[in-house]
Structures are given as C-alpha cells and as structure tokens.
Amino acid sequence: MGIFTLAEQQEALVTAVTNAIKQSRKYGDTSEETIRQLAEEAARQHKKPKAAIKAVRARLHSIMAPYLGDPDYAALAQEFSAAFAAHDEARINQLCLQSLEAHLSTRERLPIMTDFYREIFAVTGQPQSILDIACALNPLALRWMFSEISNQLKFYAYDIHEPRIEFINHYFQLEGLAPLARVQDVAMNFPQEQADVALFLKEMPRFTRNYGDLGRPLLQALNVHWLVISYPSVSTHGGRNLTGRYREFMHQIIDGFEWPITELLFEGELVFIIEKAVK
Ligand SMILES: C[S@@+](CC[C@H](N)C(=O)[O-])C[C@H]1O[C@@H](n2cnc3c(N)ncnc32)[C@H](O)[C@@H]1O
C-alpha cells in the first residue's frame, strides 16, 4: 500500500507536469496559471507524466498558436527605447509595423489597418477605454487607432504569453500610457474592467475549439458598451470564403440577446459591432 493518498499523487503529477512545461522552450512563455489548469485536467485522464505532458502540449499548441509567429521581444523593446529617446517618430512607426508583421493575425490586417479602426470607431465613437482580449500584438496598432494618443486613454490588453505582455507594457509606457496589459487567462477569469469598447479579434473560432461554448458567457460578462468581434473572411489554407459560416456562427453565439449588430466586411476580415448597452 502506498503512503501517499490519491490526491497527493495527483498533486505531485500536476506540479511535475507544470514544471516540465514551464521549463520547455516552446511553451515556457505561457502563464503558469494556464499551464497548471491544463495540467490538472490532464492529470485526471493520464497517470504517467509523459502522457500528461503530451496532452498539455497538444492543448497549448491550439491555445497559444505559436505557429502564428513572434518577434524577438527583448531586441525590439530595446529598439523602441532608443527610438523614443531620439524622438524619432518615423522609426517608432516602423518598429510598430515590424512588431505587427511578426504575428500572422496582425500581419494580415496591415493592408486594411487604417480603414479598419476608422470604420469601426465611426460606429462606436472614439473610445476612451478599450479591452483588447486575446490581444497578441494588436496593441501595437495603437498609432493606427488614434491620431492623437491621450494619456487618459485606458488600454487594457489580455494575453497568456508573458514576454508579449511585458513588451506591450514597455511600449505603452514609452507612449505615455499606463501599463494596463496583463497576463490573464480570459477563459478562467473573464475581464472585469469597464470600458467603451471590447475587441475580440480573430479568436472566437479557436476559443470555441479550445474551451467549448464559453464565447457566449464571455461576451455576456464583459462590462463594455460595444463588442467588436472579428473573424477571418477567408481560410488561411486554400482561401475558402468563410463569411457565411462565421456570420451564422456569430448570430448563434448571441442568439436571444437582441443586441443591435452592425457588420463590416474588410478584405480578409469580417467584423461584427454589437451594442450591448443601448443608450
Ligand atoms: C490569433 S491570436 C489573436 C490575434 C489578435 N486578437 C489579433 O487579431 O491581432 C490568439 C492570441 O490569444 C491568446 N490566447 C489564447 N487563449 C487565451 C486565453 N484563454 N486567455 C488569454 N489569451 C489567450 C494567445 O496567446 C494568442 O496571443
């Protein structure tokens, strides 16, 4: 008979799996809270560390989507510091674009970026507070969202990739903004902050695949006036048109809420602007 209870054995397994993933090159940048949660789920299904680690890595592949790309955060942060110190506006803009280029979601948006925010904010009004949920590098589009950046702007950004959030906060502070980007797993803890607009860009299909039907309660919980939810309008592989499928999917998610909805179709991105709080 073993001296350890089943609960103790499971806890030891969870810790071993969490530590192994946290030390791995590919997924070590992920929030420990997220890894632990996935390790707990894996430990209920697998007794051996090897199998549990494999299961967590498979989940993280889908959740973190590392294949979408990353810049060298430390190097870029240094370049930003130098460009701001030199008041070199052209260089700052170039570094923002270089950051946005490094991740597929923002890279795809580059050709439409100026129109994208102009047309969205024409519907919502210029926000004074934003939640950018599952943001990846999108906060680096700040200069294409606002012609003037007020230090009163509250830009909350949420992701579970630690160096990405640190980098975004570094950039925000150089721009004179409060460092409101945070490592937060929005599937475990819905954002609580109040804001004019919440952005949830090109993530709902993956979110649904990763967490089941959590999209609807997430949108319901957000304490914002406007929800801006987008989808790729063509598939990454093969260029299939996804507009019809995602329009139906979006309408299913908010079925019954009777929130007014405006649709904008850009080259490559389908956007729904939902007014949660009608004035
Ligand atoms: C496809 S990218 C998002 C792209 C970005 N919204 C845009 O359109 O430019 C997905 C991002 O969501 C983050 N993510 C995935 N699951 C998350 C969760 N549960 N909580 C917070 N962030 C999450 C990933 O780390 C990744 O940076």
The ligand as an ORCA input file, in Angstrom:
! r2SCAN-3c Opt
* xyz 0 1
  C      -4.917     34.536    -33.042
  S      -4.075     35.365    -31.741
  C      -5.059     36.816    -31.512
  C      -4.924     37.811    -32.529
  C      -5.309     39.223    -32.160
  N      -6.546     39.293    -31.381
  C      -5.447     39.953    -33.456
  O      -6.481     39.811    -34.113
  O      -4.493     40.602    -33.868
  C      -4.570     34.499    -30.312
  C      -4.000     35.038    -29.021
  O      -4.879     34.645    -27.968
  C      -4.117     34.307    -26.850
  N      -4.975     33.444    -26.028
  C      -5.422     32.206    -26.320
  N      -6.187     31.727    -25.313
  C      -6.216     32.696    -24.364
  C      -6.827     32.793    -23.090
  N      -7.524     31.793    -22.607
  N      -6.667     33.926    -22.380
  C      -5.920     34.944    -22.868
  N      -5.313     34.912    -24.073
  C      -5.459     33.800    -24.822
  C      -2.888     33.634    -27.437
  O      -1.790     33.663    -26.548
  C      -2.641     34.482    -28.681
  O      -1.770     35.555    -28.430
*
